[in-house]
Amino acid sequence: MATMPTLAAVRAGAVRIGPLRGRRRRLPPPRGRHILRAMVLDRRPRPDGSEARAADDDLEAALRGAADANRTLILSVLNKAYAEEDGLLDLFVQSLKQGEDTRRLIRHVLLVAMDRPAFLRCRSLGGVWCYRLPDAAAAATNGTDDVSSEQLYMSDGFIRMMWRRIRLLGDVLKHGYSFIFTDLDVIWLKNPFPSLNRTREEDLLISSDRFNGWPDDYLGNELNTGFFFVATSNRTVALFDEWHGARGQSAGMKEQDVLNQMKRRGSFGRLGVRARVLDTARFSGFCQDSRDARQVTTVHANCCRTMRAKVADLKVVISAARRLNRTAELRWPAHSKCAKSWR
């Protein structure tokens, strides 16, 4: 019998495969090593730098625990609002448990909590790795810059959350880890790694709101930072450093808009970053549905303003996916709640 390609081989671009078949490995019950405790922060910065070193060690421990043998993991960020029961977090985990060849990926998921309630909810799930972002913990302790509630699209709190996220992801790359970043409003119907079809030369594989049919045309496609794969390298570290550094000159802009601005100004070419845009036929979203559900790997509740609308319409998608007859074409149901969320 042929040897099944490993997740590490897919990540490295050594093979291109379709959905994996065969017996799924049953996950062991969650044990202590699957859960990381939040770091206790002193309100006063320590002059010897030991606090920063401790935070760095905690992040490394979380990354090492979640990563596969090839130092690749799946990352998402959540706050109290995202972690509420029967909300986006539960839908995301449900999709991983029910998707095609996705259950085995759960042990490679690292959820980064922006606040204590989100961290505690993450720990209650079992099976996933949990990490509390230190600077977010410090802000909560000091009563400043709280982003634990729902942050409406393009609000000040929403923009602050997005920039914290970019700083974190840059740190992950500096630790030498590659990853898929996924928003929690992305449900996974299949294991996305095979559909990435990554070659060794590619640094960034990123989704778009509306795909123009040309995957190498990252200038012509509007990039969406809700789902992407990035390989650790000097090039991608430099990209994320420049990206986060641009926040001071980008008042009122979310990080996605800044990245699209950077690409148009030639940052990708100057830094040598090799990028490819993911086709919405496989990496679908509410902005542009895939016409054939048989191909769909992930569905992103983009083009939607409120969390309540996202949850309602994603539940409809999950329900439709359960009924999917893979021998026939299926169009997704209308995303009616999200359409109304802009009114």
Contacts in CASP RR format, 6 or more apart in sequence:
PFRMAT RR
TARGET T0000
AUTHOR 0000-0000-0000
METHOD contacts of the structure
MODEL  1
MATMPTLAAVRAGAVRIGPLRGRRRRLPPPRGRHILRAMVLDRRPRPDGS
EARAADDDLEAALRGAADANRTLILSVLNKAYAEEDGLLDLFVQSLKQGE
DTRRLIRHVLLVAMDRPAFLRCRSLGGVWCYRLPDAAAAATNGTDDVSSE
QLYMSDGFIRMMWRRIRLLGDVLKHGYSFIFTDLDVIWLKNPFPSLNRTR
EEDLLISSDRFNGWPDDYLGNELNTGFFFVATSNRTVALFDEWHGARGQS
AGMKEQDVLNQMKRRGSFGRLGVRARVLDTARFSGFCQDSRDARQVTTVH
ANCCRTMRAKVADLKVVISAARRLNRTAELRWPAHSKCAKSWR
4 20 0 8 1.000
4 22 0 8 1.000
5 14 0 8 1.000
5 15 0 8 1.000
5 17 0 8 1.000
5 20 0 8 1.000
6 69 0 8 1.000
7 68 0 8 1.000
7 70 0 8 1.000
7 72 0 8 1.000
7 105 0 8 1.000
7 108 0 8 1.000
7 193 0 8 1.000
8 68 0 8 1.000
8 69 0 8 1.000
8 70 0 8 1.000
8 72 0 8 1.000
9 15 0 8 1.000
10 17 0 8 1.000
10 193 0 8 1.000
10 194 0 8 1.000
10 196 0 8 1.000
10 198 0 8 1.000
11 68 0 8 1.000
11 70 0 8 1.000
11 72 0 8 1.000
11 178 0 8 1.000
11 193 0 8 1.000
11 198 0 8 1.000
12 70 0 8 1.000
12 200 0 8 1.000
13 198 0 8 1.000
13 199 0 8 1.000
13 200 0 8 1.000
14 200 0 8 1.000
16 194 0 8 1.000
16 197 0 8 1.000
17 194 0 8 1.000
18 194 0 8 1.000
18 195 0 8 1.000
19 100 0 8 1.000
19 101 0 8 1.000
19 190 0 8 1.000
19 191 0 8 1.000
19 194 0 8 1.000
20 101 0 8 1.000
20 191 0 8 1.000
20 194 0 8 1.000
24 101 0 8 1.000
24 103 0 8 1.000
24 104 0 8 1.000
25 104 0 8 1.000
27 103 0 8 1.000
27 104 0 8 1.000
27 106 0 8 1.000
27 107 0 8 1.000
27 127 0 8 1.000
30 126 0 8 1.000
30 127 0 8 1.000
33 65 0 8 1.000
34 107 0 8 1.000
34 126 0 8 1.000
34 127 0 8 1.000
34 128 0 8 1.000
34 129 0 8 1.000
35 123 0 8 1.000
35 126 0 8 1.000
35 129 0 8 1.000
35 130 0 8 1.000
36 58 0 8 1.000
36 61 0 8 1.000
36 62 0 8 1.000
36 129 0 8 1.000
36 130 0 8 1.000
36 131 0 8 1.000
38 113 0 8 1.000
38 116 0 8 1.000
38 119 0 8 1.000
38 132 0 8 1.000
38 137 0 8 1.000
39 54 0 8 1.000
39 55 0 8 1.000
39 58 0 8 1.000
39 132 0 8 1.000
39 134 0 8 1.000
39 137 0 8 1.000
41 51 0 8 1.000
41 134 0 8 1.000
41 137 0 8 1.000
41 138 0 8 1.000
41 141 0 8 1.000
42 51 0 8 1.000
43 138 0 8 1.000
43 141 0 8 1.000
43 142 0 8 1.000
45 51 0 8 1.000
55 134 0 8 1.000
58 131 0 8 1.000
58 134 0 8 1.000
59 131 0 8 1.000
59 171 0 8 1.000
59 172 0 8 1.000
59 175 0 8 1.000
60 175 0 8 1.000
62 110 0 8 1.000
62 129 0 8 1.000
62 130 0 8 1.000
62 131 0 8 1.000
63 73 0 8 1.000
63 110 0 8 1.000
63 172 0 8 1.000
63 175 0 8 1.000
63 177 0 8 1.000
65 129 0 8 1.000
66 73 0 8 1.000
66 74 0 8 1.000
66 107 0 8 1.000
66 108 0 8 1.000
66 109 0 8 1.000
66 110 0 8 1.000
66 129 0 8 1.000
67 73 0 8 1.000
67 108 0 8 1.000
67 177 0 8 1.000
68 108 0 8 1.000
70 178 0 8 1.000
71 176 0 8 1.000
71 177 0 8 1.000
71 178 0 8 1.000
71 232 0 8 1.000
72 108 0 8 1.000
72 177 0 8 1.000
72 178 0 8 1.000
72 179 0 8 1.000
72 180 0 8 1.000
73 108 0 8 1.000
73 109 0 8 1.000
73 110 0 8 1.000
73 177 0 8 1.000
73 178 0 8 1.000
73 179 0 8 1.000
73 180 0 8 1.000
74 105 0 8 1.000
74 108 0 8 1.000
74 109 0 8 1.000
74 110 0 8 1.000
74 179 0 8 1.000
74 180 0 8 1.000
74 182 0 8 1.000
75 109 0 8 1.000
75 110 0 8 1.000
75 112 0 8 1.000
75 169 0 8 1.000
75 172 0 8 1.000
75 179 0 8 1.000
75 180 0 8 1.000
75 181 0 8 1.000
75 182 0 8 1.000
76 92 0 8 1.000
76 109 0 8 1.000
76 110 0 8 1.000
76 111 0 8 1.000
76 112 0 8 1.000
76 181 0 8 1.000
76 182 0 8 1.000
76 183 0 8 1.000
76 184 0 8 1.000
77 111 0 8 1.000
77 112 0 8 1.000
77 113 0 8 1.000
77 114 0 8 1.000
77 133 0 8 1.000
77 161 0 8 1.000
77 164 0 8 1.000
77 165 0 8 1.000
77 168 0 8 1.000
78 88 0 8 1.000
78 89 0 8 1.000
78 111 0 8 1.000
78 112 0 8 1.000
78 113 0 8 1.000
78 114 0 8 1.000
78 118 0 8 1.000
78 122 0 8 1.000
78 184 0 8 1.000
79 113 0 8 1.000
79 114 0 8 1.000
79 115 0 8 1.000
79 118 0 8 1.000
79 147 0 8 1.000
79 148 0 8 1.000
79 149 0 8 1.000
79 151 0 8 1.000
79 161 0 8 1.000
80 114 0 8 1.000
80 115 0 8 1.000
80 117 0 8 1.000
80 118 0 8 1.000
80 121 0 8 1.000
80 148 0 8 1.000
80 149 0 8 1.000
81 148 0 8 1.000
81 149 0 8 1.000
81 150 0 8 1.000
81 151 0 8 1.000
81 307 0 8 1.000
82 88 0 8 1.000
82 89 0 8 1.000
82 118 0 8 1.000
82 184 0 8 1.000
82 307 0 8 1.000
83 89 0 8 1.000
83 113 0 8 1.000
83 117 0 8 1.000
83 118 0 8 1.000
83 121 0 8 1.000
83 122 0 8 1.000
84 121 0 8 1.000
85 121 0 8 1.000
86 311 0 8 1.000
87 307 0 8 1.000
87 311 0 8 1.000
88 184 0 8 1.000
88 185 0 8 1.000
88 307 0 8 1.000
88 310 0 8 1.000
88 311 0 8 1.000
88 314 0 8 1.000
89 111 0 8 1.000
89 121 0 8 1.000
89 122 0 8 1.000
89 125 0 8 1.000
89 184 0 8 1.000
91 184 0 8 1.000
91 187 0 8 1.000
91 311 0 8 1.000
91 314 0 8 1.000
91 315 0 8 1.000
91 318 0 8 1.000
92 182 0 8 1.000
92 184 0 8 1.000
92 185 0 8 1.000
92 186 0 8 1.000
92 187 0 8 1.000
92 188 0 8 1.000
93 106 0 8 1.000
93 125 0 8 1.000
93 128 0 8 1.000
94 187 0 8 1.000
94 318 0 8 1.000
95 102 0 8 1.000
95 187 0 8 1.000
95 188 0 8 1.000
95 189 0 8 1.000
95 318 0 8 1.000
96 102 0 8 1.000
96 103 0 8 1.000
96 105 0 8 1.000
96 106 0 8 1.000
96 109 0 8 1.000
96 188 0 8 1.000
97 103 0 8 1.000
97 106 0 8 1.000
98 318 0 8 1.000
98 322 0 8 1.000
99 188 0 8 1.000
99 189 0 8 1.000
99 190 0 8 1.000
100 189 0 8 1.000
100 190 0 8 1.000
100 191 0 8 1.000
101 190 0 8 1.000
101 191 0 8 1.000
102 188 0 8 1.000
102 189 0 8 1.000
102 190 0 8 1.000
102 191 0 8 1.000
105 188 0 8 1.000
105 191 0 8 1.000
106 127 0 8 1.000
106 128 0 8 1.000
107 127 0 8 1.000
107 128 0 8 1.000
109 128 0 8 1.000
109 129 0 8 1.000
110 128 0 8 1.000
110 129 0 8 1.000
110 130 0 8 1.000
110 131 0 8 1.000
111 122 0 8 1.000
111 128 0 8 1.000
111 129 0 8 1.000
111 130 0 8 1.000
111 131 0 8 1.000
112 131 0 8 1.000
112 132 0 8 1.000
112 133 0 8 1.000
112 168 0 8 1.000
113 119 0 8 1.000
113 122 0 8 1.000
113 130 0 8 1.000
113 131 0 8 1.000
113 132 0 8 1.000
113 133 0 8 1.000
113 136 0 8 1.000
114 133 0 8 1.000
114 136 0 8 1.000
114 147 0 8 1.000
114 148 0 8 1.000
114 161 0 8 1.000
114 164 0 8 1.000
115 132 0 8 1.000
115 136 0 8 1.000
115 137 0 8 1.000
115 140 0 8 1.000
115 146 0 8 1.000
115 147 0 8 1.000
115 148 0 8 1.000
116 132 0 8 1.000
116 137 0 8 1.000
116 140 0 8 1.000
117 148 0 8 1.000
118 148 0 8 1.000
119 130 0 8 1.000
119 132 0 8 1.000
122 128 0 8 1.000
122 130 0 8 1.000
123 130 0 8 1.000
133 164 0 8 1.000
133 168 0 8 1.000
135 164 0 8 1.000
136 147 0 8 1.000
136 164 0 8 1.000
139 145 0 8 1.000
139 146 0 8 1.000
140 146 0 8 1.000
140 148 0 8 1.000
145 160 0 8 1.000
147 157 0 8 1.000
147 160 0 8 1.000
147 161 0 8 1.000
147 164 0 8 1.000
150 306 0 8 1.000
150 307 0 8 1.000
151 157 0 8 1.000
151 158 0 8 1.000
151 160 0 8 1.000
151 161 0 8 1.000
152 158 0 8 1.000
152 305 0 8 1.000
152 306 0 8 1.000
153 305 0 8 1.000
154 254 0 8 1.000
158 254 0 8 1.000
159 252 0 8 1.000
159 253 0 8 1.000
159 254 0 8 1.000
159 255 0 8 1.000
162 225 0 8 1.000
162 254 0 8 1.000
162 255 0 8 1.000
162 256 0 8 1.000
163 244 0 8 1.000
163 247 0 8 1.000
163 255 0 8 1.000
165 255 0 8 1.000
166 240 0 8 1.000
166 243 0 8 1.000
166 244 0 8 1.000
166 247 0 8 1.000
166 255 0 8 1.000
167 244 0 8 1.000
169 179 0 8 1.000
169 181 0 8 1.000
169 230 0 8 1.000
169 240 0 8 1.000
170 237 0 8 1.000
170 240 0 8 1.000
170 241 0 8 1.000
170 244 0 8 1.000
172 179 0 8 1.000
172 232 0 8 1.000
173 230 0 8 1.000
173 232 0 8 1.000
173 233 0 8 1.000
173 236 0 8 1.000
173 237 0 8 1.000
173 240 0 8 1.000
174 237 0 8 1.000
175 232 0 8 1.000
176 232 0 8 1.000
177 232 0 8 1.000
178 229 0 8 1.000
178 230 0 8 1.000
178 231 0 8 1.000
178 232 0 8 1.000
179 229 0 8 1.000
179 230 0 8 1.000
180 192 0 8 1.000
180 193 0 8 1.000
180 227 0 8 1.000
180 228 0 8 1.000
180 229 0 8 1.000
181 225 0 8 1.000
181 226 0 8 1.000
181 227 0 8 1.000
181 228 0 8 1.000
181 229 0 8 1.000
181 230 0 8 1.000
182 188 0 8 1.000
182 226 0 8 1.000
182 227 0 8 1.000
182 298 0 8 1.000
183 226 0 8 1.000
183 227 0 8 1.000
183 300 0 8 1.000
185 300 0 8 1.000
185 301 0 8 1.000
185 302 0 8 1.000
185 304 0 8 1.000
185 307 0 8 1.000
185 310 0 8 1.000
185 314 0 8 1.000
186 226 0 8 1.000
186 227 0 8 1.000
186 298 0 8 1.000
186 299 0 8 1.000
186 300 0 8 1.000
186 301 0 8 1.000
187 298 0 8 1.000
187 299 0 8 1.000
187 314 0 8 1.000
187 317 0 8 1.000
187 318 0 8 1.000
188 297 0 8 1.000
188 298 0 8 1.000
189 296 0 8 1.000
189 297 0 8 1.000
189 298 0 8 1.000
189 299 0 8 1.000
189 321 0 8 1.000
190 296 0 8 1.000
190 297 0 8 1.000
190 298 0 8 1.000
191 297 0 8 1.000
192 283 0 8 1.000
192 297 0 8 1.000
192 298 0 8 1.000
195 282 0 8 1.000
195 283 0 8 1.000
195 297 0 8 1.000
196 205 0 8 1.000
196 229 0 8 1.000
196 278 0 8 1.000
198 205 0 8 1.000
198 229 0 8 1.000
198 231 0 8 1.000
201 274 0 8 1.000
202 231 0 8 1.000
202 274 0 8 1.000
202 275 0 8 1.000
202 276 0 8 1.000
203 230 0 8 1.000
203 231 0 8 1.000
203 233 0 8 1.000
203 235 0 8 1.000
203 236 0 8 1.000
203 239 0 8 1.000
203 272 0 8 1.000
203 273 0 8 1.000
203 274 0 8 1.000
203 275 0 8 1.000
204 228 0 8 1.000
204 229 0 8 1.000
204 230 0 8 1.000
204 231 0 8 1.000
204 236 0 8 1.000
204 239 0 8 1.000
204 273 0 8 1.000
204 274 0 8 1.000
204 275 0 8 1.000
204 276 0 8 1.000
205 228 0 8 1.000
205 229 0 8 1.000
205 230 0 8 1.000
205 275 0 8 1.000
205 276 0 8 1.000
205 277 0 8 1.000
205 278 0 8 1.000
206 218 0 8 1.000
206 223 0 8 1.000
206 224 0 8 1.000
206 225 0 8 1.000
206 227 0 8 1.000
206 228 0 8 1.000
206 229 0 8 1.000
206 275 0 8 1.000
206 276 0 8 1.000
206 277 0 8 1.000
206 278 0 8 1.000
207 223 0 8 1.000
207 224 0 8 1.000
207 226 0 8 1.000
207 227 0 8 1.000
207 228 0 8 1.000
207 277 0 8 1.000
207 278 0 8 1.000
207 280 0 8 1.000
207 283 0 8 1.000
207 300 0 8 1.000
208 221 0 8 1.000
208 222 0 8 1.000
208 223 0 8 1.000
208 224 0 8 1.000
208 277 0 8 1.000
208 278 0 8 1.000
208 280 0 8 1.000
209 222 0 8 1.000
209 224 0 8 1.000
209 285 0 8 1.000
209 287 0 8 1.000
209 288 0 8 1.000
209 302 0 8 1.000
209 303 0 8 1.000
210 221 0 8 1.000
210 222 0 8 1.000
210 280 0 8 1.000
210 287 0 8 1.000
210 288 0 8 1.000
211 221 0 8 1.000
211 277 0 8 1.000
211 278 0 8 1.000
211 279 0 8 1.000
211 280 0 8 1.000
211 281 0 8 1.000
211 288 0 8 1.000
212 220 0 8 1.000
212 221 0 8 1.000
213 279 0 8 1.000
214 220 0 8 1.000
214 221 0 8 1.000
214 277 0 8 1.000
215 276 0 8 1.000
215 277 0 8 1.000
215 278 0 8 1.000
215 279 0 8 1.000
216 276 0 8 1.000
216 277 0 8 1.000
217 277 0 8 1.000
218 263 0 8 1.000
218 268 0 8 1.000
218 275 0 8 1.000
218 276 0 8 1.000
218 277 0 8 1.000
219 263 0 8 1.000
219 264 0 8 1.000
221 277 0 8 1.000
222 260 0 8 1.000
223 256 0 8 1.000
223 259 0 8 1.000
223 260 0 8 1.000
223 263 0 8 1.000
223 277 0 8 1.000
224 256 0 8 1.000
224 300 0 8 1.000
224 302 0 8 1.000
225 255 0 8 1.000
225 256 0 8 1.000
225 259 0 8 1.000
226 256 0 8 1.000
226 300 0 8 1.000
226 302 0 8 1.000
227 278 0 8 1.000
227 283 0 8 1.000
227 298 0 8 1.000
227 300 0 8 1.000
228 278 0 8 1.000
230 236 0 8 1.000
235 271 0 8 1.000
235 272 0 8 1.000
235 273 0 8 1.000
235 274 0 8 1.000
236 273 0 8 1.000
238 271 0 8 1.000
239 267 0 8 1.000
239 268 0 8 1.000
239 271 0 8 1.000
239 273 0 8 1.000
242 262 0 8 1.000
242 267 0 8 1.000
242 271 0 8 1.000
243 255 0 8 1.000
243 258 0 8 1.000
243 259 0 8 1.000
243 262 0 8 1.000
246 258 0 8 1.000
246 261 0 8 1.000
246 262 0 8 1.000
247 255 0 8 1.000
247 258 0 8 1.000
250 257 0 8 1.000
250 258 0 8 1.000
250 261 0 8 1.000
253 261 0 8 1.000
262 268 0 8 1.000
263 275 0 8 1.000
267 273 0 8 1.000
268 275 0 8 1.000
280 287 0 8 1.000
280 288 0 8 1.000
280 289 0 8 1.000
280 290 0 8 1.000
281 290 0 8 1.000
281 291 0 8 1.000
281 292 0 8 1.000
281 295 0 8 1.000
281 296 0 8 1.000
282 290 0 8 1.000
282 295 0 8 1.000
282 296 0 8 1.000
282 297 0 8 1.000
282 298 0 8 1.000
283 297 0 8 1.000
283 298 0 8 1.000
283 300 0 8 1.000
284 290 0 8 1.000
284 296 0 8 1.000
284 297 0 8 1.000
284 298 0 8 1.000
284 299 0 8 1.000
284 300 0 8 1.000
284 332 0 8 1.000
285 299 0 8 1.000
285 300 0 8 1.000
285 301 0 8 1.000
285 302 0 8 1.000
285 303 0 8 1.000
286 299 0 8 1.000
286 300 0 8 1.000
286 301 0 8 1.000
286 302 0 8 1.000
286 303 0 8 1.000
286 304 0 8 1.000
286 313 0 8 1.000
286 335 0 8 1.000
286 338 0 8 1.000
287 302 0 8 1.000
287 303 0 8 1.000
289 331 0 8 1.000
289 332 0 8 1.000
290 296 0 8 1.000
290 332 0 8 1.000
291 329 0 8 1.000
291 331 0 8 1.000
292 329 0 8 1.000
292 330 0 8 1.000
293 320 0 8 1.000
293 321 0 8 1.000
293 324 0 8 1.000
293 329 0 8 1.000
293 330 0 8 1.000
293 331 0 8 1.000
293 332 0 8 1.000
294 324 0 8 1.000
294 326 0 8 1.000
294 329 0 8 1.000
294 330 0 8 1.000
299 314 0 8 1.000
299 317 0 8 1.000
299 332 0 8 1.000
301 309 0 8 1.000
301 310 0 8 1.000
301 313 0 8 1.000
301 314 0 8 1.000
301 335 0 8 1.000
301 338 0 8 1.000
303 335 0 8 1.000
303 338 0 8 1.000
304 310 0 8 1.000
304 313 0 8 1.000
304 335 0 8 1.000
304 337 0 8 1.000
304 338 0 8 1.000
304 341 0 8 1.000
305 338 0 8 1.000
305 341 0 8 1.000
305 342 0 8 1.000
306 341 0 8 1.000
308 337 0 8 1.000
308 341 0 8 1.000
309 337 0 8 1.000
309 338 0 8 1.000
309 340 0 8 1.000
309 341 0 8 1.000
310 338 0 8 1.000
312 337 0 8 1.000
313 335 0 8 1.000
313 336 0 8 1.000
313 337 0 8 1.000
313 338 0 8 1.000
316 333 0 8 1.000
316 335 0 8 1.000
317 332 0 8 1.000
317 333 0 8 1.000
320 330 0 8 1.000
320 332 0 8 1.000
320 333 0 8 1.000
324 330 0 8 1.000
END
